[in-house]
């Protein structure tokens, strides 16, 4: 297949690189900074010790979406705030049978794409892992996991291509519960961004675990009140996660280590956005919980405070505020 990646940042370059090594024709569309980086250093996909390397001449990385006109499928990897604009652009570029997949955070993006793209198949896709851009063309997987792909008529060839890439694909006809569970997981992206702590530190530090437990517990309560069904998280009910996070350090570390493999340098995309002076997706993550709570006459004070802290950090343009665990807990009103 000829597969385009619209918004080829960390996730897009990682997935695109895996697809190209598996034999697909790939066109990456993204920022000029990354285009220059890949032209100079090539594209290196690092995956828990495995490194797949493509030279700059082997990789087609462009900055304009017109290059997607000949694609059989397009993976949309832009930030959520850009989805409507990108959907309009794609509507004027790609053919009527092109499959479009959303590999984005949040729960609204597939619907936004469908509204603009008419009868074209749109596939909601959940990326369970995160990827860190290390510079010099290196894109490093930070956590384990695969892809959860919505079963949609006309998307069979794309799903087969993703399966050939070795990314680990689960296909489901009912993806909404999985999307909400992934959103709950992504609520801790802001904790990484605010503390400058790698993901493994979040799992080992007792105060940060209590912060994450409070964020998830509040959000899960809002979803339950709203009648929204969530999927299990790696085989466990989501309601168990706050309890696990609040276990004594030694026990919690054992359980969490068994649940998730994480690279020592793993950080969230929200951390990377702050680091690069970009607007984050906090409104589509923690802000989604705040919006849903307000819609149902509820309050979500912990997630609302997270939104405020991230917006303050965005306004400074200086990267992560590097709050200590104690300072973050105090700012969120978490005392135990």
TALINBEL-V341586 format. One record per residue. SS is DSSP state (H for helix, E for strand, - for the rest). Layout:
SS  SS
//
This chain:
-  E  E  E  E  E  -  -  -  H  H  H  H  H  H  H  H  H  H  H  H  -  -  -  E  E  E  E  E  -  -  H  H  H  H  H  H  H  H  H  H  -  E  E  E  E  E  -  -  E  E  E  E  E  -  H  H  H  -  E  E  E  -  -  H  H  H  H  -  -  -  -  E  E  E  E  -  -  -  H  H  H  H  H  H  H  H  H  H  H  H  -  -  -  -  -  -  -  E  E  E  E  -  -  -  -  -  -  H  H  H  H  H  H  H  H  H  -  -  -  -  E  E  E  E  E  E  -  -  -  E  E  E  E  E  -  -  E  E  E  E  -  E  -  -  -  E  E  E  E  -  -  -  -  -  H  H  H  H  H  H  H  H  H  -  -  -  -  E  E  E  E  -  -  -  H  H  H  H  H  H  H  H  H  H  H  -  -  H  H  H  H  H  H  H  -  -  -  H  H  H  H  H  H  -  H  H  H  H  H  H  H  H  H  H  H  H  H  H  H  H  H  H  H  H  -  -  -  -  -  -  -  E  -  -  E  -  H  H  H  H  H  H  H  H  -  -  -  H  H  H  H  H  H  H  H  H  H  H  -  -  E  -  -  -  -  -  -  H  H  H  H  H  H  H  -  -  -  -  -  -  H  H  H  -  H  H  H  H  H  H  H  H  H  H  -  -  -  -  -  H  H  H  H  H  H  H  H  H  H  H  H  H  H  H  H  -  -  -  -  -  -  -  -  H  H  H  H  H  H  H  -  -  -  -  -
//
